[in-house]
Amino acid sequence: MAGLAAVVAALASGCVSLQTNGPVATVADGDSGSSQVQIWPSPPTASESPTAIVTGFLAAARSGSANASIAEAYLNADMQRQWKSEMNTVLVLADDSETYPQAPGQNGSSADQGDSSAAAQIPAAGQAEQAAQDTDAGGSGTDVTEQVQGDLLGTVDSSGVYSASSGQVTYEFGLTDTKNGYRISSLPDGFGVLMERSDFESSYSRHNVYYENAQYGGKLIPAQIYLPSIDTDQELADAMAREVVQGVPDELGAAVQDPVQNAVLKSGVQFQGDGSAIVTIDSHGACAKDAGACEYLSQQLAVSLNSLSTKVTSVTVKDQSNNHEYSPPLDTTLTSYGLSQAPRGGQSAFYAIADDGEVEQVGTGNSVSSNEKSYGPAKSKFKEVAVNPVQADRAPQLALVGQDGTKVYVTRRQDTSGDLTQVYPGTATATGGTVGGLSWDAYGDLWFTVTQGGTTTVYRYGQNTLSQVAVTGLDGTITQVAAAPDGSRVAVGFKDSSGDSWISIGALSQNDGGWQLDLSAPDVVAADWSQINDFDWYNEDSLAVLGIQPNSQVLGLYQVYTDGSAVYDSLTEQPVEAGPPANADSFVWTAGSQPVAAAVNGGKHSLYQLSVEGVDAQLLTGVSGTSPSY
């Protein structure tokens, strides 16, 4: 993996935010657009103080692999060898918490840094170690210790995997006085690069790599890795492929598995220019024993590399151990959360229903714009829209509820004609009633509710077939459903006998009697809320809920795990929330997207862009609408 290049934070045009514990979000961010301005440090001089030596090393270390030889010049030979194996480990501190190097028991200040401004030639590659060997001999041999303290937020290991942490840390550096001045002769264990949060976020971008779901065949689970923002697509592809091939990160545990055990990446990803790529591995004979496993690996790689700006739609795995090539059969489909939930038109465009009942596509890039879309016969009007997360080649598939709330339609897949297929009412037994919130799972199956005569029924539309879902184990009145990305769980909103609002997650199954949703032993996401206006899955292990929590009178938009616990930002250690307008009634917020909410103002629906950084909701001027959907 290419090393980190320090980027001036004030000039950075993009950033990333670290996720919290548990399986990570299912979006591939790609290059964050950071500034290319770099800080070029100087190598040490013989007259510098121990404090200046440590200061110089820290600055050089975080200025990128291009300056690795300068950082090494501050170390003796033993520490150079140690640091080379750990230089891609990043220790992330809270902003403004890093102290200047100081002797133990002293208070550091900028005055302690010494004179590190002397001009010198930048050592060429290989020269730093020779200089260190020369430096290790002679001098007074006096040992000195310097300390740096800070509030540790997390660690990015050499593979780019982030692990959250918390608490004050002290890093000690031992120095020896040599004939060429002080050099670092002892580094903290596992020490690579020390960065404060803002520098890290402006210098790294977040990417998803995908692993085999151990529970559900043909499905993938994403893991986030953080790579330098200035890396080229080739460098990013090589790092991502290495992660997929070498196997599952420890923190994902038993939820995922490797199709090919003990494989090794043998060469960089070879882009072919036609959307395909070749990845060469050594499977140590595993592919010869199980060709299907290596075909599966090729699909994992294709999904992982799909987020790059260089187009990758298919990957062939070449195995050096038997000189065979493996690619998936043409009739094989492997679905991943990341691909299926990527917003159309980038993260700044979404669909909504305008106040006149027309479907509109709203863009919020450099300026807010609205583009009306026509569906069905002339003058067709609608009240709700939901975008199928399974991407189509030509146009996204939409689900639409007619303006009177009694009919459900879908646009035709791979079709830009605007023609509609009526989904509900669809049979003699599935007629009448008022349609509730629409929800797609990651496999293109549509879910919705219909309320008639005080009874709410759940429906599933998949493979061009409408099915009623039998719900068991629920004590309450259903208000809304939202299908999980994995298609095997459904979150159900309901009200209990006292009128409080709940969300529980049930397990979905199919037998000869049809579809069954069992809520007898549910995961409880929300309990006894005074109000829940809308909810949906944020990713495969958490939901976003718009409502008023118990013991509160304020409407909020919250991220919560499937067990009901709050999702915390691992850097700020604060719950992840977006502040909606007080009268918001619907929203869209999935992994990788900007939260957008709709609210009624003066009889008209207004759209707002929300923030999780404590910024007030921003009205999108010039557009109106409700039911936003990416």
ZABA-460729 format. One line per 5 residues: number of its first residue (from 0); their letters; for each residue x, y, z of C-alpha. Coordinates in nm, 2 decimals. Example, Ala and Ser with C-alpha at 12.3 -4.5 7.8 and 13.67 -1.06 7.14 Angstrom:
REM ZABA-460729
0) as) 1.23:-0.45:0.78; 1.37:-0.11:0.71;
//
This chain:
REM ZABA-460729
0) magla) 0.00:0.00:0.00; 0.13:0.34:-0.09; 0.22:0.55:0.21; 0.03:0.85:0.33; 0.10:1.19:0.19;
5) avvaa) 0.03:1.48:0.43; -0.23:1.72:0.30; -0.29:2.07:0.42; -0.63:2.03:0.58; -0.74:2.39:0.51;
10) lasgc) -0.70:2.32:0.14; -0.87:1.98:0.13; -1.18:1.96:-0.08; -1.32:1.64:0.06; -1.31:1.42:0.37;
15) vslqt) -1.41:1.09:0.52; -1.57:1.00:0.85; -1.48:0.69:1.04; -1.75:0.44:1.12; -1.83:0.28:1.45;
20) ngpva) -1.81:-0.07:1.57; -1.97:-0.37:1.40; -2.00:-0.45:1.03; -1.92:-0.14:0.83; -2.13:0.07:0.59;
25) tvadg) -2.20:-0.05:0.24; -2.09:0.23:0.03; -1.76:0.28:-0.16; -1.65:0.64:-0.13; -1.36:0.63:-0.37;
30) dsgss) -1.12:0.92:-0.39; -1.22:1.20:-0.15; -1.07:1.47:-0.36; -0.80:1.59:-0.11; -0.56:1.86:-0.20;
35) qvqiw) -0.23:1.75:-0.35; -0.03:2.02:-0.16; 0.25:1.83:0.04; 0.48:1.93:0.32; 0.84:1.85:0.25;
40) psppt) 1.04:1.80:0.57; 1.42:1.82:0.63; 1.65:1.55:0.75; 1.82:1.59:1.09; 2.13:1.79:1.17;
45) asesp) 2.40:1.72:1.43; 2.30:2.02:1.64; 1.94:1.94:1.70; 1.80:1.87:2.04; 1.62:1.54:2.13;
50) taivt) 1.29:1.73:2.12; 1.37:1.86:1.77; 1.47:1.51:1.65; 1.14:1.35:1.76; 0.95:1.65:1.62;
55) gflaa) 1.13:1.61:1.29; 1.07:1.24:1.27; 0.69:1.27:1.34; 0.66:1.54:1.07; 0.85:1.34:0.82;
60) arsgs) 0.67:1.02:0.90; 0.33:1.17:0.83; 0.44:1.34:0.51; 0.42:1.03:0.30; 0.61:0.75:0.15;
65) anasi) 0.79:0.99:-0.08; 0.97:1.12:0.23; 1.03:0.78:0.40; 1.40:0.81:0.36; 1.39:1.15:0.55;
70) aeayl) 1.20:0.99:0.83; 1.44:0.70:0.84; 1.73:0.94:0.88; 1.61:1.03:1.23; 1.64:0.66:1.33;
75) nadmq) 1.93:0.43:1.40; 1.97:0.12:1.19; 1.77:-0.11:1.42; 1.48:0.13:1.43; 1.48:0.18:1.06;
80) rqwks) 1.42:-0.19:1.01; 1.15:-0.19:1.27; 0.97:0.12:1.13; 0.98:-0.01:0.77; 0.75:-0.29:0.88;
85) emntv) 0.51:-0.06:1.07; 0.52:0.27:0.87; 0.17:0.22:0.72; 0.01:0.19:1.07; -0.17:0.51:1.15;
90) lvlad) -0.25:0.62:1.51; -0.53:0.87:1.50; -0.55:1.12:1.79; -0.83:1.37:1.87; -0.77:1.71:1.73;
95) dsety) -0.56:1.94:1.94; -0.47:1.67:2.18; -0.11:1.59:2.06; 0.15:1.74:2.28; 0.50:1.86:2.17;
100) pqapg) 0.77:1.61:2.25; 0.91:1.66:2.60; 1.12:1.49:2.86; 0.91:1.28:3.10; 0.76:1.50:3.37;
105) qngss) 0.80:1.82:3.17; 0.54:2.03:2.99; 0.61:2.06:2.62; 0.58:2.38:2.43; 0.66:2.51:2.08;
110) adqgd) 0.98:2.66:2.23; 1.11:2.30:2.30; 1.12:2.21:1.94; 1.48:2.34:1.89; 1.62:2.45:1.56;
115) ssaaa) 1.52:2.21:1.28; 1.54:2.46:0.99; 1.89:2.39:0.88; 1.91:2.32:0.51; 2.03:1.97:0.40;
120) qipaa) 2.02:1.74:0.11; 1.73:1.49:0.10; 1.89:1.14:0.14; 1.85:0.92:-0.16; 1.68:0.58:-0.12;
125) gqaeq) 1.92:0.34:0.07; 2.14:0.62:0.20; 1.95:0.67:0.53; 2.04:0.32:0.66; 2.40:0.36:0.58;
130) aaqdt) 2.40:0.70:0.75; 2.24:0.54:1.05; 2.51:0.27:1.07; 2.78:0.54:1.06; 2.59:0.74:1.32;
135) daggs) 2.54:0.45:1.57; 2.91:0.45:1.64; 3.08:0.73:1.84; 2.92:1.02:2.03; 2.87:1.03:2.41;
140) gtdvt) 2.63:0.73:2.41; 2.40:0.93:2.64; 2.04:0.79:2.64; 1.75:1.04:2.65; 1.37:0.98:2.66;
145) eqvqg) 1.11:1.20:2.50; 0.74:1.16:2.53; 0.44:1.25:2.32; 0.09:1.23:2.46; -0.26:1.25:2.31;
150) dllgt) -0.62:1.12:2.31; -0.62:0.81:2.10; -0.93:0.76:1.88; -0.83:0.46:1.68; -0.57:0.28:1.47;
155) vdssg) -0.55:0.20:1.10; -0.34:-0.11:1.06; -0.10:-0.17:0.76; -0.39:-0.33:0.57; -0.61:-0.01:0.61;
160) vysas) -0.85:-0.16:0.86; -0.96:0.08:1.13; -1.02:-0.02:1.49; -1.18:0.22:1.73; -1.01:0.29:2.06;
165) sgqvt) -1.04:0.55:2.34; -0.83:0.70:2.61; -0.51:0.90:2.67; -0.19:0.75:2.55; 0.18:0.82:2.60;
170) yefgl) 0.44:0.73:2.34; 0.80:0.72:2.45; 1.10:0.76:2.22; 1.45:0.67:2.33; 1.74:0.87:2.18;
175) tdtkn) 2.11:0.81:2.17; 2.37:1.08:2.13; 2.60:0.98:1.84; 2.89:1.14:1.66; 2.63:1.29:1.41;
180) gyris) 2.39:1.41:1.68; 2.09:1.25:1.85; 1.91:0.97:1.68; 1.60:0.77:1.78; 1.71:0.43:1.91;
185) slpdg) 1.38:0.31:2.06; 1.02:0.34:1.91; 0.69:0.26:2.08; 0.56:-0.09:1.99; 0.35:-0.08:1.67;
190) fgvlm) 0.44:0.28:1.60; 0.40:0.40:1.24; 0.25:0.74:1.18; 0.08:0.97:1.44; -0.20:1.20:1.30;
195) ersdf) -0.47:1.41:1.44; -0.82:1.34:1.33; -0.86:1.64:1.09; -0.54:1.55:0.91; -0.64:1.19:0.88;
200) essys) -0.98:1.27:0.74; -0.84:1.50:0.48; -0.57:1.26:0.38; -0.74:0.92:0.36; -1.04:0.80:0.17;
205) rhnvy) -1.27:0.51:0.26; -1.33:0.20:0.04; -1.52:-0.12:0.07; -1.39:-0.47:0.01; -1.63:-0.76:0.01;
210) yenaq) -1.62:-1.10:0.17; -1.84:-1.41:0.15; -2.14:-1.42:0.38; -2.11:-1.73:0.59; -2.48:-1.75:0.65;
215) yggkl) -2.64:-1.66:0.32; -2.49:-1.81:0.00; -2.44:-1.57:-0.29; -2.43:-1.26:-0.07; -2.14:-1.05:0.04;
220) ipaqi) -2.05:-0.85:0.35; -1.84:-0.53:0.32; -1.55:-0.42:0.53; -1.41:-0.07:0.52; -1.05:0.00:0.46;
225) ylpsi) -0.88:0.35:0.46; -0.63:0.43:0.19; -0.43:0.74:0.11; -0.65:0.98:-0.09; -0.36:1.06:-0.34;
230) dtdqe) -0.32:0.70:-0.44; -0.37:0.62:-0.80; -0.64:0.37:-0.91; -0.37:0.12:-0.97; -0.24:0.16:-0.61;
235) ladam) -0.59:0.15:-0.47; -0.68:-0.16:-0.68; -0.37:-0.35:-0.57; -0.44:-0.27:-0.20; -0.80:-0.37:-0.22;
240) arevv) -0.72:-0.69:-0.41; -0.46:-0.78:-0.16; -0.72:-0.74:0.12; -0.97:-0.96:-0.05; -0.72:-1.24:-0.15;
245) qgvpd) -0.54:-1.26:0.18; -0.86:-1.31:0.37; -1.12:-1.19:0.62; -1.02:-0.93:0.88; -1.04:-1.06:1.24;
250) elgaa) -1.30:-0.81:1.34; -1.56:-0.95:1.10; -1.54:-1.29:1.28; -1.75:-1.58:1.20; -2.00:-1.38:0.99;
255) vqdpv) -1.78:-1.41:0.69; -1.55:-1.67:0.53; -1.29:-1.71:0.26; -1.38:-1.90:-0.05; -1.00:-1.97:-0.11;
260) qnavl) -0.79:-2.03:0.20; -0.43:-1.92:0.23; -0.42:-1.76:-0.12; -0.15:-1.49:-0.19; -0.17:-1.20:-0.44;
265) ksgvq) 0.12:-1.25:-0.68; 0.11:-0.93:-0.90; -0.08:-0.61:-0.93; -0.43:-0.58:-1.08; -0.41:-0.57:-1.46;
270) fqgdg) -0.67:-0.34:-1.61; -0.77:-0.46:-1.96; -0.93:-0.14:-2.08; -1.27:-0.30:-2.16; -1.41:-0.31:-1.81;
275) saivt) -1.23:-0.64:-1.72; -0.93:-0.70:-1.51; -0.69:-0.99:-1.43; -0.57:-1.07:-1.08; -0.29:-1.32:-1.04;
280) idshg) -0.28:-1.53:-0.72; -0.11:-1.84:-0.59; -0.39:-2.06:-0.44; -0.15:-2.33:-0.33; -0.36:-2.59:-0.52;
285) acakd) -0.70:-2.47:-0.38; -0.84:-2.37:-0.72; -0.75:-2.71:-0.87; -0.95:-2.88:-0.59; -1.25:-2.64:-0.60;
290) agace) -1.28:-2.43:-0.92; -1.61:-2.28:-0.79; -1.43:-2.12:-0.49; -1.20:-1.93:-0.73; -1.49:-1.83:-0.95;
295) ylsqq) -1.65:-1.69:-0.64; -1.33:-1.51:-0.55; -1.33:-1.34:-0.90; -1.68:-1.21:-0.82; -1.57:-1.07:-0.48;
300) lavsl) -1.28:-0.89:-0.65; -1.52:-0.75:-0.92; -1.76:-0.61:-0.67; -1.47:-0.46:-0.46; -1.30:-0.30:-0.75;
305) nslst) -1.63:-0.17:-0.90; -1.60:0.16:-0.70; -1.28:0.27:-0.87; -1.29:0.55:-1.13; -1.13:0.30:-1.37;
310) kvtsv) -1.42:0.09:-1.49; -1.42:-0.27:-1.36; -1.72:-0.49:-1.42; -1.55:-0.84:-1.43; -1.24:-1.00:-1.29;
315) tvkdq) -1.05:-1.31:-1.41; -0.85:-1.48:-1.14; -0.53:-1.64:-1.27; -0.38:-1.91:-1.05; 0.00:-1.95:-1.08;
320) snnhe) -0.02:-2.29:-0.90; -0.19:-2.46:-1.19; -0.17:-2.18:-1.46; -0.55:-2.18:-1.50; -0.79:-1.89:-1.52;
325) ysppl) -1.12:-1.86:-1.33; -1.42:-1.64:-1.40; -1.78:-1.68:-1.29; -2.03:-1.87:-1.51; -2.24:-1.63:-1.73;
330) dttlt) -2.56:-1.73:-1.54; -2.42:-1.66:-1.19; -2.54:-1.35:-1.00; -2.38:-1.24:-0.69; -2.54:-0.95:-0.50;
335) sygls) -2.36:-0.72:-0.27; -2.49:-0.44:-0.04; -2.24:-0.19:-0.17; -2.33:-0.22:-0.54; -2.70:-0.24:-0.49;
340) qaprg) -2.72:0.06:-0.25; -2.50:0.31:-0.44; -2.71:0.62:-0.51; -2.79:0.70:-0.87; -2.64:1.00:-1.02;
345) gqsaf) -2.39:1.03:-0.74; -2.48:1.12:-0.39; -2.63:1.46:-0.48; -2.93:1.34:-0.68; -3.25:1.18:-0.56;
350) yaiad) -3.62:1.12:-0.67; -3.92:1.28:-0.50; -4.29:1.35:-0.56; -4.35:1.72:-0.64; -4.66:1.90:-0.49;
355) dgeve) -4.83:1.86:-0.83; -4.80:1.48:-0.81; -4.53:1.46:-1.07; -4.21:1.25:-1.03; -3.90:1.47:-1.01;
360) qvgtg) -3.53:1.41:-1.00; -3.36:1.66:-0.77; -3.00:1.75:-0.81; -2.81:1.92:-0.52; -2.46:1.94:-0.67;
365) nsvss) -2.33:2.29:-0.74; -2.68:2.42:-0.75; -3.03:2.28:-0.67; -3.22:2.16:-0.98; -3.54:1.97:-1.06;
370) neksy) -3.61:1.76:-1.36; -3.97:1.63:-1.40; -4.01:1.27:-1.52; -4.32:1.13:-1.69; -4.45:0.78:-1.61;
375) gpaks) -4.77:0.61:-1.72; -5.05:0.77:-1.92; -5.06:1.15:-1.95; -5.14:1.34:-1.64; -5.06:1.04:-1.41;
380) kfkev) -5.01:1.16:-1.05; -4.84:0.99:-0.76; -4.79:1.03:-0.39; -4.49:0.82:-0.32; -4.17:0.69:-0.50;
385) avnpv) -3.90:0.44:-0.41; -3.60:0.36:-0.62; -3.50:0.00:-0.67; -3.14:-0.03:-0.53; -3.05:-0.30:-0.79;
390) qadra) -2.90:-0.08:-1.06; -3.03:-0.10:-1.42; -2.81:-0.03:-1.72; -3.03:0.24:-1.87; -3.25:0.38:-1.60;
395) pqlal) -3.33:0.31:-1.23; -3.65:0.11:-1.17; -3.91:0.30:-0.96; -4.20:0.19:-0.75; -4.48:0.44:-0.74;
400) vgqdg) -4.80:0.48:-0.54; -5.09:0.64:-0.72; -5.21:0.98:-0.60; -5.53:0.83:-0.44; -5.31:0.58:-0.24;
405) tkvyv) -5.48:0.27:-0.37; -5.25:0.14:-0.64; -4.88:0.04:-0.67; -4.69:0.05:-1.00; -4.33:-0.03:-1.10;
410) trrqd) -4.15:0.09:-1.41; -4.02:-0.17:-1.64; -3.66:-0.29:-1.58; -3.40:-0.17:-1.84; -3.67:0.05:-1.99;
415) tsgdl) -3.68:0.43:-2.03; -4.02:0.44:-2.19; -4.20:0.54:-1.88; -4.45:0.26:-1.91; -4.58:0.12:-1.58;
420) tqvyp) -4.68:-0.23:-1.46; -4.95:-0.24:-1.20; -4.85:-0.44:-0.90; -5.14:-0.38:-0.66; -5.43:-0.45:-0.69;
425) gtata) -5.31:-0.76:-0.87; -5.55:-1.04:-0.79; -5.91:-1.09:-0.70; -5.81:-1.13:-0.34; -5.56:-0.84:-0.33;
430) tggtv) -5.78:-0.54:-0.38; -5.88:-0.22:-0.21; -5.73:-0.04:0.09; -5.47:0.23:0.13; -5.11:0.15:0.05;
435) gglsw) -4.84:0.22:0.31; -4.46:0.29:0.27; -4.27:0.13:-0.01; -3.94:-0.06:0.06; -3.70:-0.25:-0.17;
440) daygd) -3.45:-0.51:-0.05; -3.11:-0.54:-0.22; -3.24:-0.81:-0.45; -3.50:-0.61:-0.62; -3.80:-0.73:-0.42;
445) lwftv) -4.06:-0.47:-0.33; -4.24:-0.45:0.00; -4.54:-0.25:0.11; -4.84:-0.25:0.34; -5.21:-0.21:0.26;
450) tqggt) -5.46:-0.10:0.53; -5.83:-0.19:0.49; -6.10:-0.20:0.75; -5.86:-0.14:1.03; -5.64:-0.44:0.93;
455) ttvyr) -5.29:-0.39:0.78; -5.15:-0.66:0.55; -4.79:-0.69:0.43; -4.71:-0.77:0.07; -4.40:-0.87:-0.12;
460) ygqnt) -4.36:-0.83:-0.49; -4.07:-1.04:-0.64; -4.01:-1.23:-0.97; -4.32:-1.06:-1.11; -4.53:-1.22:-0.84;
465) lsqva) -4.73:-1.05:-0.57; -4.75:-1.24:-0.24; -4.92:-1.18:0.09; -4.68:-1.22:0.39; -4.82:-1.39:0.70;
470) vtgld) -4.70:-1.20:1.01; -4.69:-1.39:1.33; -4.59:-1.31:1.69; -4.68:-0.94:1.67; -4.89:-0.77:1.94;
475) gtitq) -4.99:-0.44:1.78; -5.10:-0.25:1.47; -4.86:-0.24:1.18; -4.77:0.10:1.05; -4.48:0.04:0.82;
480) vaaap) -4.23:-0.22:0.70; -3.87:-0.19:0.57; -3.69:-0.49:0.42; -3.33:-0.55:0.52; -3.07:-0.54:0.25;
485) dgsrv) -3.00:-0.91:0.29; -3.37:-0.99:0.20; -3.40:-1.23:0.50; -3.52:-0.98:0.77; -3.79:-0.72:0.78;
490) avgfk) -3.82:-0.43:1.02; -4.18:-0.38:1.12; -4.32:-0.05:1.27; -4.62:-0.09:1.49; -4.82:0.07:1.77;
495) dssgd) -4.90:-0.11:2.09; -5.23:-0.09:2.28; -5.12:0.23:2.46; -5.04:0.41:2.13; -4.66:0.40:2.17;
500) swisi) -4.45:0.33:1.86; -4.22:0.04:1.82; -3.99:-0.11:1.55; -3.90:-0.48:1.57; -3.71:-0.70:1.32;
505) galsq) -3.85:-1.04:1.22; -3.71:-1.34:1.03; -3.85:-1.41:0.69; -3.90:-1.77:0.56; -4.08:-1.94:0.27;
510) ndggw) -4.26:-2.27:0.27; -4.54:-2.44:0.09; -4.78:-2.21:0.26; -4.61:-1.90:0.13; -4.41:-1.63:0.29;
515) qldls) -4.39:-1.61:0.67; -4.25:-1.32:0.89; -4.19:-1.44:1.24; -4.18:-1.17:1.52; -4.21:-1.40:1.81;
520) apdvv) -3.85:-1.34:1.91; -3.76:-1.02:1.74; -3.47:-0.78:1.76; -3.62:-0.46:1.91; -3.49:-0.15:1.74;
525) aadws) -3.72:0.11:1.90; -3.95:0.07:2.21; -4.21:0.30:2.35; -4.12:0.60:2.13; -4.39:0.86:2.14;
530) qindf) -4.37:0.91:1.77; -4.21:0.74:1.46; -4.27:0.91:1.13; -4.05:0.71:0.91; -3.76:0.46:0.91;
535) dwyne) -3.54:0.26:0.68; -3.23:0.05:0.68; -2.91:0.26:0.67; -2.70:-0.05:0.60; -2.72:-0.42:0.68;
540) dslav) -2.67:-0.38:1.05; -2.83:-0.04:1.14; -3.14:0.16:1.07; -3.22:0.53:1.05; -3.53:0.63:1.24;
545) lgiqp) -3.72:0.97:1.22; -3.91:1.01:1.54; -3.94:1.12:1.90; -3.76:0.90:2.15; -3.89:0.82:2.50;
550) nsqvl) -3.85:1.10:2.75; -3.80:1.35:2.47; -4.02:1.61:2.29; -3.78:1.68:2.00; -3.81:1.52:1.66;
555) glyqv) -3.48:1.36:1.56; -3.32:1.15:1.29; -3.12:0.88:1.45; -2.89:0.59:1.35; -2.95:0.28:1.57;
560) ytdgs) -2.82:-0.07:1.55; -3.06:-0.36:1.51; -3.06:-0.42:1.89; -3.17:-0.06:1.95; -2.84:0.08:2.07;
565) avyds) -2.72:0.41:1.93; -2.46:0.42:1.66; -2.17:0.63:1.78; -1.91:0.81:1.57; -1.59:0.64:1.68;
570) lteqp) -1.40:0.97:1.65; -1.63:1.22:1.82; -1.77:0.95:2.05; -2.12:1.11:2.00; -2.43:0.94:1.87;
575) veagp) -2.48:0.97:1.49; -2.78:1.20:1.44; -2.91:1.44:1.18; -3.12:1.74:1.28; -3.44:1.74:1.08;
580) panad) -3.69:2.03:1.06; -3.95:2.00:1.34; -4.23:1.90:1.10; -4.04:1.64:0.89; -4.25:1.34:0.79;
585) sfvwt) -4.03:1.14:0.56; -3.66:1.11:0.47; -3.39:0.91:0.28; -3.06:0.82:0.44; -2.86:0.52:0.33;
590) agsqp) -2.49:0.44:0.36; -2.28:0.69:0.16; -2.57:0.93:0.09; -2.65:1.28:0.22; -2.96:1.26:0.44;
595) vaaav) -3.26:1.44:0.29; -3.59:1.51:0.47; -3.93:1.63:0.35; -4.15:1.85:0.57; -4.48:2.05:0.53;
600) nggkh) -4.45:2.43:0.53; -4.76:2.64:0.46; -4.94:2.35:0.30; -4.65:2.27:0.07; -4.38:2.01:0.10;
605) slyql) -4.03:2.14:0.13; -3.71:1.94:0.10; -3.41:1.98:0.33; -3.06:1.86:0.32; -2.94:1.74:0.66;
610) svegv) -2.61:1.72:0.83; -2.46:1.50:1.11; -2.21:1.77:1.20; -2.45:1.98:1.41; -2.54:2.21:1.12;
615) daqll) -2.90:2.31:1.09; -3.12:2.16:0.81; -3.07:2.35:0.48; -3.38:2.42:0.28; -3.34:2.32:-0.09;
620) tgvsg) -3.48:2.63:-0.25; -3.66:2.62:-0.58; -3.80:2.27:-0.54; -4.08:2.11:-0.35; -4.17:1.75:-0.28;
625) tspsy) -4.21:1.46:-0.05; -4.10:1.09:-0.03; -3.73:1.14:-0.12; -3.56:0.83:-0.25; -3.20:0.76:-0.38;
//
